[in-house]
Amino acid sequence: MLIGALLRVPAQAIQRRLIKGLNAAGFDELRLPHMAVLQFPGPDGARPGTIAERAGMSKQAINQLLRSLEGFGYIVRSDVPGEGSARIVRFTERGHAAFSEMVDILRDIEDEWRAELGPERFAQLKALLFVVWDSPLAR
């Protein structure tokens, strides 16, 4: 199996688990496509173009997701003072609560992976992923 599948399958499983956990915690409107906006480091304080770039999506597609999240009360978009038509995304109280829940779910997932792989192998996995994160391979 090639590296793409070996990285993609666990990432997709984590995203599905996040949505399932968020829905169970009362954030019923969130769906997998919203993860493009909510993924680390989150949209709070970012411009839509930056969020689109992080997600590898068009600005139009991200703006559609932002409209959805805004309609559900997770974010607000506002003008950047003195910068013409520039917009910035901010979490609402509900958005902060959902993001906090995501962090809790991710900690639970890490605990489960650590238990499954063993503490030493999990630490090795995480260390190797940090090496890739900081290398030109991830750019």
C-alpha positions as CSV (number, residue, x, y, z in Angstrom):
1,M,0.0,0.0,0.0
2,L,1.3,3.5,-0.9
3,I,1.8,6.3,1.6
4,G,-1.2,8.3,0.4
5,A,-3.7,5.7,1.4
6,L,-1.8,4.9,4.6
7,L,-2.2,8.6,5.6
8,R,-5.6,9.3,4.1
9,V,-7.5,6.4,5.7
10,P,-6.6,7.3,9.3
11,A,-7.2,11.0,8.6
12,Q,-10.7,10.2,7.2
13,A,-11.4,8.0,10.2
14,I,-10.5,10.8,12.6
15,Q,-12.7,13.3,10.7
16,R,-15.6,10.9,10.8
17,R,-15.1,10.4,14.5
18,L,-14.9,14.1,15.1
19,I,-18.2,14.7,13.3
20,K,-19.9,11.8,15.2
21,G,-18.6,13.2,18.5
22,L,-19.6,16.8,17.7
23,N,-23.1,15.7,16.7
24,A,-23.4,13.6,19.9
25,A,-22.4,16.7,21.9
26,G,-25.2,18.8,20.4
27,F,-23.5,20.3,17.4
28,D,-26.0,18.5,15.2
29,E,-25.5,20.7,12.1
30,L,-21.9,19.9,11.5
31,R,-21.0,17.6,8.6
32,L,-17.7,16.3,7.1
33,P,-17.4,19.2,4.6
34,H,-17.3,21.6,7.5
35,M,-14.0,20.0,8.6
36,A,-12.3,21.9,5.8
37,V,-12.9,25.1,7.7
38,L,-12.7,23.8,11.3
39,Q,-9.4,21.8,10.8
40,F,-6.3,22.9,12.8
41,P,-5.6,25.7,13.5
42,G,-9.2,26.7,13.0
43,P,-10.7,29.7,11.2
44,D,-10.7,32.1,14.2
45,G,-8.9,35.3,13.1
46,A,-8.2,34.1,9.5
47,R,-9.3,35.5,6.2
48,P,-11.4,33.3,3.9
49,G,-8.6,33.1,1.4
50,T,-6.2,31.8,4.0
51,I,-8.8,29.2,5.1
52,A,-9.3,28.2,1.4
53,E,-5.5,27.8,0.9
54,R,-5.2,25.6,4.1
55,A,-8.0,23.4,2.9
56,G,-6.8,23.2,-0.7
57,M,-10.2,24.5,-1.9
58,S,-11.4,27.4,-4.0
59,K,-12.4,30.6,-2.2
60,Q,-15.9,30.1,-3.6
61,A,-16.2,26.6,-2.1
62,I,-14.9,27.9,1.3
63,N,-17.2,30.8,1.3
64,Q,-20.1,28.4,0.8
65,L,-19.0,26.5,3.9
66,L,-18.5,29.7,5.8
67,R,-22.0,30.8,4.9
68,S,-23.3,27.5,6.2
69,L,-21.3,27.8,9.5
70,E,-22.4,31.4,9.9
71,G,-26.0,30.4,9.4
72,F,-25.7,27.8,12.1
73,G,-24.2,30.3,14.5
74,Y,-20.6,29.0,14.6
75,I,-18.8,31.9,13.0
76,V,-19.2,35.5,12.0
77,R,-17.5,37.3,9.2
78,S,-16.7,40.9,9.5
79,D,-14.8,43.6,7.6
80,V,-11.2,44.3,8.5
81,P,-11.0,48.0,9.5
82,G,-9.1,50.1,6.9
83,E,-8.6,47.2,4.5
84,G,-11.4,47.8,2.0
85,S,-13.4,44.7,1.3
86,A,-11.1,42.4,3.3
87,R,-13.0,40.1,5.7
88,I,-12.0,38.1,8.7
89,V,-13.6,35.1,10.3
90,R,-14.3,34.9,14.1
91,F,-15.8,32.1,16.2
92,T,-19.0,32.9,18.0
93,E,-19.4,31.4,21.5
94,R,-21.0,28.3,19.9
95,G,-18.0,28.1,17.6
96,H,-15.5,28.2,20.4
97,A,-17.5,25.5,22.3
98,A,-17.5,23.3,19.2
99,F,-13.8,23.8,18.7
100,S,-13.1,23.0,22.3
101,E,-15.2,19.8,22.0
102,M,-13.1,18.9,18.9
103,V,-9.9,19.2,21.0
104,D,-11.4,16.9,23.7
105,I,-12.4,14.3,21.0
106,L,-8.9,14.5,19.5
107,R,-7.4,13.9,22.9
108,D,-9.6,10.8,23.4
109,I,-8.6,9.6,19.9
110,E,-4.9,10.0,20.9
111,D,-5.5,8.0,24.1
112,E,-7.1,5.2,22.1
113,W,-4.3,5.1,19.5
114,R,-1.8,5.1,22.3
115,A,-3.5,2.2,24.0
116,E,-3.8,0.3,20.7
117,L,-0.2,0.9,19.5
118,G,1.5,1.0,22.9
119,P,3.0,4.2,24.3
120,E,6.4,3.8,22.7
121,R,5.1,3.1,19.2
122,F,2.6,5.9,19.5
123,A,5.3,8.3,20.5
124,Q,7.4,7.1,17.5
125,L,4.5,7.6,15.2
126,K,3.9,11.1,16.4
127,A,7.6,12.0,16.3
128,L,7.8,10.8,12.7
129,L,4.7,12.8,11.8
130,F,6.3,15.9,13.4
131,V,9.4,15.4,11.2
132,V,7.3,15.2,8.1
133,W,5.2,18.3,9.3
134,D,8.4,20.4,9.6
135,S,10.0,19.1,6.4
136,P,9.6,20.2,2.7
137,L,7.7,16.9,2.3
138,A,4.6,18.6,3.7
139,R,4.7,21.6,1.5
